[in-house]
Structures are given as structure tokens and as C-alpha cells.
Amino acid sequence: MTFPLPSHSRASNAAVVMITSSAIWGLLAAGLQTLSTIQLLLPIFSYLAPLPVLNYGHLTPVVSFLLVYGWITSGLLGVLMILVPRFSGIPFRYGRLLTGGAILWQFGVLCGLTGILGEGGTGTPFLPFLRPVTCIFLVSFLVLGTGITRGLGGSWKSGPLLPRLYLLGALISFPLGLGTADLLLRGGTPGAVQIIVQLVWASILQHLWLTPLALVLVFQLIPAMTGRATSSLSLGVLAWVTTLGLGGWLSNTLETEGPLPSWLQSAGVVATLLLFVAVLGNGILIHPLLEGKMEEIKRNVALRFMSIGAWSYLATYGWLAFLALPGVRQTTVFTMTTNATQTLLIFLFLGSVLSGSVYALLPVSRNMGWPSHPALTWHFWFTSIGAGMMVSGYALAGIFQGLALNDPGVPMGTIASYLRPFLVLVLIGQFLWWAGQMAFTSLLFSSLLKLFTSTAPMAIFPSENPASTTR
């Protein structure tokens, strides 16, 4: 997994900027998300908010924006800047330029945040910011993405192929998708076409950008930590081709009875079901990597997070396939099942992979270690249980909401009362996840500042490692 070349540290500062900023944005997003849920449960709090920008209508697009662009994307790009030269063997150059690109990305997040709070979101899913922020992101990605393309260099026979394939697909999809969506959605495109573009952009961002980035880490780090190689390259390549070919169609299933051609909606359903088959193929590759490694998973913090992320990957696309089934789709469309999908994808899949990657890779880049501290346990259990409660609450709320909406005899006030118990469950989960993220953020900054006297390169849960290694 690693090539101990000194020049790899050129990207160290840029990676730290991205990872630490990711932790801060994630903490802020979790706090604002909790506040928005409280306002949803008790609408009077919307009027008691100290500032008008903190009402529910402003907070909802802000939370989505911070989670995607601030927390997940910043973090994944940060860990990839540490990882990719280590499986290609090609060192980074121009470290200051990479650091400038990392700072520019954070400036884009800050501009997007202030713009949404000040003027409100644009109403476009995953594109709630104005065009200047899009330009900032594209310029920053030009710098960071060019550096990360080092992972595509060297001899492809010298290391695992699947991580490079997913990296290639992600690096192409993001700038093309973001640039095209911005041009079409802000350029006077007819209304029906705008709906299609919005749905395609949402699919590209989630399934052709974020998911492939996470799979780069899954197929590179899990084999490295378990000492096993993927069993079937041909199956992995087939799953990769299917992901790239169908990933842009999945959100079309949301437009049931909407102003879209029926064949386009049907194509979204078929694409979702076929992509789930491809995900099962990746699951067949992941299972042997983790089989019989339960003791290591219990002990190794990074491996435990990566294993949770890998199986959440299967659960996410299994849930999407379930929602695409005839009957289920018509019942659950435009309900809180969409929140369950986003929570499962972002918090359990992408968030777990990001956390495991930080624990595994940051010591390699910064010559630091992790303490055997209870905060490791708090981070894992609070975030995992909290995310699980959020997914369960949203899923149950969405199903009951859909059944009630399809019954003309149920008044809207009754439907709202149905949702309250499930939203309370969601709120408790959000508090737990925020507490876990707080534990991680504190541990991250303390370790970077080397405030602990006893650390080890590999993060070990304290209950499994009473004796720590002194540096």
C-alpha cells in the first residue's frame, strides 16, 4: 500500500487542510441538521430562531451542501491525496499548488454556505449555490484532480486495477457533470428538460463521483489491511462498467407520474435493479477479504469502519432497488424514504469509509500516531448507532407516510402525527452522531498537535489494547 518516498509528503499539508476542514464542516452540518429536525418537530422554534437564516427553509439546503461538499468530498479528496501516489509509485510535485487548491476548495464551501444562508438555496438538488461557487469548485478541482491523477500513472500491472478504474471514472464524472449541470440549469433550459438534468446531476454526483471515490478506498485499503487480494478481476471490471454505464440513471425513478416520458422512468427502474446486481458482484469480491477477520475487525479501528462502510454500500443499493420495485415506488415517492436513502449513503457508507481511511492513512502522511483512547470507541459506536437510528426513523416514517398519503380518508394532520415518533428517533440518532463526530474531531486535532504522550501508528480500540506503544 505504501512507498516510503520522502517526496510523497509534498501533498501532506494539502491533505491535512482537506481532512481537518472536512471534520469541522461535518460537525457544523450535524449541528445544523439537528436544529432543523427540532424545528420540523416543533415548528414554533422556526420563529424563535435568533436569526432568520436559521429557519428550516434555509437550514435544509445548507445541511445537504455541507455534508456533500464540505464533509464527504473534502475528506475523500484529502485521503486520496495521501493514498494515490502510494499505489502508483509516482510522487506529487508542486506541494504549495496543491495546498492552494485545498484552501480554494474550502473557500468555495464557505462562499456557498454564506450564499445559501443569505439568499436561500437555488432549489436545485446538490446545486444550491450560485455560479461563482461552481467556478471556484472547478478551478480547485483542476488543481487537486490533476494531482490525484498521479494515481493513474505508472504501470497498471504493478498494483490493484480496480481502484484505478474507479478513480478514473470519478475524475471524469465530477467536472463534466458539474459543469454541464450548471450550464443547462442556469441557461434558460425548458422546464421539463431542467427536471431531467437535475435528476441526472443528482445521480452523477452520488453514484459516479462519491461512490467510486469510496470504492477506490475500499478496494485498496481493505486488501492492504487484511493481506488478501480480490478474487476475480473480471467480475470487478464488469461491476465497474455497469456502475459507470447505469449510475447516471438512478434518480429517474423519483419522477413517478411526473412530466417525464414513461420510458425514461422505466429506464431508471431497470438501471437501479441492474446496478444492484453489479453491487452484489462487488459484495462477492469484498466478502472473502473480510471473512475470518473478525478478531482484527474488533481490534483495528480503521478496518472496523471500512467493513461497516463496505456492507453499508450493499445495503444502500439494496434499499434503492427495493424502492424502485413497482408498487413500492408509487407508494414511497416524495416521502421521507428519500431522507433514509441519503442518510444510508452519506453517513453509513461514505462516512464510514472516510473515517476508516483517515485512521489508516493520516499517520503515514504526518509521522503521527493515534492514542489508545476511549474517544475511538465513542466515535465508532455513537456514529454507527446514531446513523442506524436515523436511517430506521426516516425509513419507517417514509413508509407510513406513503401508505397514509395514498389513503384519501387520512387527513394531513393525522399524517403529521404519524411521523412524530419516528422523527424523535431520528433526532436522538442525530444527537448521537454529532457526539461521535465531536469525539473524532477532538481526537484528530489532539493527535495532529501531538498532545498525547503515548501513540501508535495503527488506531486500536482501548478495550482490545491495554498496553500502547510509546513513540
N, C-alpha and C positions, 0 to 999 in steps of 0.2 A: 504493500500500500504506500510506503514512503520511500523516498530517495533523499537521504540526508545531505542535500546540497545547500551550502550557505546562501546562494542566490535566491533560493525559494523564499527567503524572508523578506524579499522586496515587496511582496504583497501583504506582509504581516500587518502593517498599520492600516491598510485599506480594509482588510478582513475584520480587524478589531473595531473599526468605525462602523462597519455594517452590522456586526453581531451585537455590539453594545447598544447601538441605536435600535436594533430590532427588539431587544429586551425592553427598552424604555417605551417604544411605541406599543408593544404588546401589553405592557402594564397599563398604559393610558387607555388603550382600546377596551381592555377588560373592565376598567372602572367606569368608563362611559357607557359600556353595554349594560352593566348592572344598573346604572342610573336610568337608562332608557326602559329597562324592564320594570323597574319600580314605577315609572310614570305610566306604563301600559297597565299595570295592575291597579294603580291609584291615580287616575288622570288628574286629580287636583294638584299633584306635585308638578305638573307641567306649568301651572300658573304660579306656583311658589318658587320656581327655579330662580336663583339670584340673577341670572342673565337670560334674556330671550333666546340667545343662541344655544342654550342648554335644554330647550324643549325637545320633545320626542321627534318632531319633524326634522330638526337639524341633526340630532344625535344618530339617527339610523344610518344615513349615508356616511357620516363621519366614522362610525364604528366599522362599517364594511370597508371603507377606504384604508383605515389604519391597519386593520387585520391583514388585508391583502398586500398593500404596497409598503406599509411601514414595518409590520412584524414578519410575515412569511417571506415576501420577496427579498427584503433586506437581509434577513437571516440566511436564506438559502444561497443567495449570491455570495455572502460572506464566507460560508463554509466551503463553497465551491472554489473560491479563490485560494483556499488552503489546499484543497484536495486535487484539483485537476493537474497541476504540474507534477504531482507525485505519482499519477498513473501514466503520464506521458513522458516523464523524464526531461521535460523542457522547462527551464526556469523562466520566471517572469522577468521582464525588463521594465524600466521606467516606473519604479515604485511610487514616485511622487505623483505621476499622472494618474495611477490607479487610485491613490488616496484622494486626489482631487475629484475623480469620478464618483467615489464613495460619498464624499461630502456633498457633491452636487445632487446625488440621489436623495440624501436626507433633506437638502434644501427644497427639492421638489415635493417631498412629503409634507414639509412644513408649509409651503405655499398652498398645496392642495387642502391641508387642514384648515388654514385660516380662510381660504376662499369659500369652502363649504360652510364653515361656521358663520362667516359674514354675510354671504349672499345666498346660501342654500345650495343644495346639490342640483345638478343638471337634470336629474330624473332618469339618467341612463345607467343601467346596472353596470357596475365595475368601471364606469367612466363618469364619475360625478364631478370631475374637476374641469377647469377651462383649458383652452388650447395652449396657453403659455406653459402650463404644468406638463402637458403632453410633450411639448418641445424639450423641457428640462429632462424629463424621463428618457426621451430618445437620445439626447446628447450624452447623458450619463451612461446609458446602456451601450452607446457606441464605444465608450472608453472601457467600461467594465466587461462588456461582452467580447470585445477584441482581446482583452487579457485572458478571459476564460477560454477562448478558442485554442489556447495553448494545449488544452486537454484533448484536442482533436489532432494534434501533431504527433510526430514520432511514428514508429512502426506499430500499426494496429495489431500486429501479431504478438507484440511484446506484453500485452495486458488484456484485461477483460474487454470484450467487444460491446456488450450491451450498454454499459454506462456511457460509452462514447456515442452510440447510436441515439440514445435518449437525449444526451446533451446536444447533439447536432439538431435534432428535431425541435428542442426547446429554443435554442438560439435563433433559429429561423422563424419560429412561430410568433414570438413576442413582438419584435419590431414591425413585422408585416401586419400582424393583427391589430396592434395599437394604432399604427399609422393609418391603415385603411379604415378602421372604425372611426377615427377622429375625422378624417376627410369626408366620409359618407354621412355621418350623423350630424355634422355641423355645416354641411354644404347644401342644404335645401333638398335633400333626397325625399321623394314621396313617402307618405306616412306608412303604407304597408311595407315598403322596402326598408324603412327605418326599423320596423319591428323585427324583420328578418336579420338585419345587420346587428341589432342589439343582441339577439339570441345567439347568433354565430360568434360574436365577440365574447360573450359570456362563456361559451363552450371552449373557445380557443384559450382564453385566459386560464380556465380551470383545468382543462383536460389536455391541452397541447403545450402549456407553459409550466404551470405549477406542478402538475402531476409528473411529467417527465423529469423535471429537476429533482423531485423527491426520489424518483426511481433510479436516477444516477447514483444517489447516495445509498439507496437500498442495495443495489446490485454491486456496489463497490465495497461498502463498509461491512455488510453482514458476512460475505465470504472472507474478508480480511480478518474479522474478529472471531469467526468460527473455524477458520483454517480449512474451509471447504470451497470447492468451485461449483458453479452452476452446472447442472447435469446435462442439459440439452440446449445447445446454442441455436439449433434450427427452430425449436419451439419458442425461444426467446425472440428471435428475429421475426417470426410470424406474429407474435403478440405486439412487437414494436410496429410492424407495418399496419396491423389492424388499428392500433391506437392512433397513429398519425392519419390513417385514412378515414376513421369514423369519429375521432374526437371532436371535430367541429360541428357535428350534427346533433349532439345530445340534447341541447336546450330546446330544440324544436318541439319536444314532447310537451312543453309547458303551454303551447298555444292551442289547447283543445277548444274547439268552437270559436277560434279567433279568426282574424282576417288573413289567413294563410291558406294556400292551396292544400287540399286534403292529402295530396301525395307527399308534401313536404312534412306534414305532421307524421304521416306513416313512416317516412324515411327516418325521422328522429326516433321513433319507437324501435324500428328494426336495428338502427345503429346502436342504440342503448343495449339491446339484448345481445347483439353480436359482440359488442365491446366487453360485456360482462364475461362472455366465453373466453375472450383474449385475456382478461384479468385472471380468470381461473387458470389459464395456461401459465401466467406468471406465478400464481399461487403454487402450481405444481413444481416450479423451479425454486421457490422460496422454502417450501416445506422441508426438503432434505437438508437445507442449510441450517435449520434450527432444530431438527429432530434430534432428540437425545442430548440437547444442550441446556436442559432446564436448570441445572446447578449453576452454569455460567450466567444464564439469564437472571437468576435470582441474585447473583453476586455483582455482576457488571452493570453499572447504571446505563451506559451507552447502549449496550446490547439489549437491555430490557426495553428501553424507549424505542429502539429500532424494531424490535419484534412486535411491540404494540402498534407501531406505525404500519408495519408490513401487513398485519392482519386487518387493521382498520382500512387499508387500501382495498382489500377484498370486500369488507363489509360495506364500504361506500358505494362501490359499483353494484353490489348485490342489492342494496337499497334502491339505487337508481333503476335497476332492472325491474324490481317489484313495483315501483311507482309507474313504470311505463306499460304495465300489463293492462289490457282492455278491462274496463270496469273500474279498476283501481285508479287509472289515470283520470277518468272523468270525475271521480269522486274527490280526489285529493288535490286537483289542480287549484292554484290560488289559495292554498291553505298553509298552515304552519309546518306542513311536511317539508316545504322549501327551506325553512329555518333548520329543520333537522338535517337535511342534506348538507347545508353549508357548514353546520357545526361538526358533523361527522367528517367532512372533507378537510376543513381547515384546522380544527382543534385536535381531533384524534389521529388523522392520517398525517397531514403536513406538519402539524405542531409536534407530534411525537418524533417524526423523522428529524426535524430541525433540532430538537433538544438532544437526541442521541448523537447527532453529528457534531454539535458543539462540544459535548462531553468528550467525544472521541478525538476531534481534530484540533481544538484550540491549544492544548498543551504542546502539540507538535510544532505549531507555528510560533508560540510565545515563550517557549522554555519555562513553562509553569506547570503546576500540578493542581490536583483537586484534593481538598481535605476529606477525611472520613468524618463527615459532619451530619447531624440529623436533618439539615436542610435538604440533603439529597433525597432522603426518604419523604420529607414533606413535599418536595417538588413533584415527585413521581405520583404519590397517592392522591394529593389534592388535585392536581391537574387531570389525572386519569379518571378519578371518581367524579370530579366536577364536570368534565366533558361528557362522561357517560350519563350523568343526570340531566344535562342539557339536552342531549340527543333524545333520551327517553321522554322527557317532558314535551319537547317540540313534536316528536313523532306521535305520541298519544293525543296531544292537543289537535294536531292536524287531522288525524283520522276521525276523531269525534266531531271536529268542526266540519269536515267534509260530509259526513253522514247527516249532520244536522242541517247543513245548507241545502242538501238535496231533498230534505223533507219540508214541503211547503207549510206544514202545520206547526213548525217550530219557529217562534218569534226570535228576532235578532237578539233581544235582551237575554233570552234563555241561552242562546248560543254563547254569549259573552260569559254567562255564569258557568257554563261547562268548562271554559278554558282556564278559569282562575286557579283551581288546584294544580293543574299542570304547569301553569306559569310560576306558581310558588316553587314547585320542584325545580324549574329552570333557574329561578333566582338563587336558590340555595346552591345549585351547581355553579353558577357564575361567581358567587362569593368564594366558593372553594377553589375554583380555577384561578381567581385573582390572587388568593392567598398563596397558592402554589407558585404562580409566576413571580410573586414578591419574594418568596424564598429563593427562587432561582436567580433573580436579578441581584439580590444581596450577595449570594454566593459567587456569582460571576464577577462582580466588581471587587469583592474582597480577595478573590483568587488572582485577578489581574494586578491588584495592588500588592499582592504577596503579604497579606496581613496574617495568614496562618503560618504557624511555625512548623507544622507537620503536614506534608502533602505527598501525593503520589501521582505519577503520570496518568494512571488509569483511575477513573472515578469508581469507588467501591462503596456499596451501601454499608453504613457503620455496623449494623447488626450482623453482617457477614464478615466483617473485617475488624476485630477488636484492636489489632495492632496495626499501625500505619507505618508507612515508610518515611523516614526523615530525609529531607533533602539537605 
